């Protein structure tokens, strides 16, 4: 199945510059958020929102065509 | 010699040109730990109630903490406290760089300043000694020129300078203290307080490095900082700095736009941290930004500070004035509807050059723009400058006029709340202030526990005084360390979220007292959690503190700030939010339609008071709470407080 992913902020560095933080990847059926992060080699603490909804946990099972928004939380500035 | 701190506090009476040295007992350091709490001890002891913030009797305390100057990330911070000329409440501002560590090396933990010099002077603290020197020739100079001149005069390039620019001299009510020409103790107008005292700068130099009680443990904690870089994401934070949050904030509907009327800005990519890094940091032409475009504080491995340079054109900018933080990109950018990065970089440089808080400055201009858009301010007021949203040229011009107190800038230099009082015509409806301080770039409509913190914080709306709502759910292990185990759903504004706000506020308050960086030590995303903050303090000082004691230090400091306001007769009546946050739903983006419910908010406010043990009717701390924190003396020493606190 295919999952659309948008990485925000500093996470854009996990993809080539030309991707501008966006990529579609192929995964096994019933892949979880943890599986997707492993494919992207993201080891740091991130927040993942699925299809514009609330944030989901690492063990959340994905469906074909799901859209993930991946970002970090830094408060302040 | 104590471990970590010097054991010496410098007292300067500028009226009498007197300098004395106090050597407090160890228990004093254990009680306050430094920074804001230590400064508040002196402000409460030595400032008379009802003092005019710009009069000689206002006391300005500049305090480092017990770990400042030790070689670990996040320790080089200094806090300034005094009554604020912007708000009339207590003022408080933190800053970093190399000045705080160097001040410790000069042989002093803190300097307490009172009085007013008959002529401009600077304070020269070096190698355990201190003296006042003439600064007549420096008065009127920009921060960069002053720093260059002092290095030349003292024949030492390694001095560090904490100073006011022309804005502080001109008593702009949100004037900042500036070090390195680009680091600011920005908020609440501490620069105006220093300016009112005819004190141009504090200059420090020394070689007295703090001794560390447990070097082996300290080394282990230093190493942990490196190990933690990737899992915490602080390596990416260092690369893109605070501006890296701009697009995520926008996606969440939390990027204040058009003076807080929207949480989404259609030009957010133009003011984003990725663009700033790729196209504007010094060295970007040769892809060498990491070497030339990032700066740091003493002994900090994160290197989150931006360095920008514009070689030519109307926004020509010298790299010595640094680069914009997220807050600055928002206040001069999205708040004003401006997507011109060069203009924002230049406005940031003007603020550093003249010595002003970029948050209050940008937000005050944004307020004027909304007034203009609604016909409340016209060209007759502004001297012909068209204050329309998106007008970068007007924003830059107004920044300069404010610093110089010229034209319409003379009114805006009072801050937006006082400016609204001067202008009238319903302009107060467009304010985004709490206690007269302009709101920073995090939206209470989106992060709801912040709404109560913005309203109740003793020095006005502030984004660094507590953790933000999403952190509760996102960092369960670290939240558990401070007893928070019941995260709530998004947008919840209930008793548990008030507990989250208060407990994380106590930790943030401790961070500002120990005087360490809120990006390095804290309850959620930071490089080190609360447990490691305790270990760092213990390794440096040889103490046996724990998280409970650290939280109590934070609570003590919060109550000291709060009771200062009580003594000024300020309580619940000023714990308010801007009207528009209740009346005007946000427009566009993910937060479209968001608005705070007044009744729900009042209930949350009262929950917060009860949790704090503050009187629900008056907002004042209870005597019981103050005594439990060892602060009974504050009430005992004040007739005014004895009448209102029981």
Interface residues (C-beta under 8 A of the other chain):
Chain A: X8 X9 X10 X11 X12 X13 X43 X44 X45 X46 X47 X52 X54 X55 X69 X71 X72 X73 X74 X75 X76 X77
Chain B: X230 X231 X232 X233 X236 X237 X239 X240 X242 X243 X244 X245 X247 X248 X251 X273 X274 X325 X326 X327 X441 X442 X463 X464 X467 X468 X470 X471 X473 X474 X475 X489 X490 X518 X519 X524 X525 X590
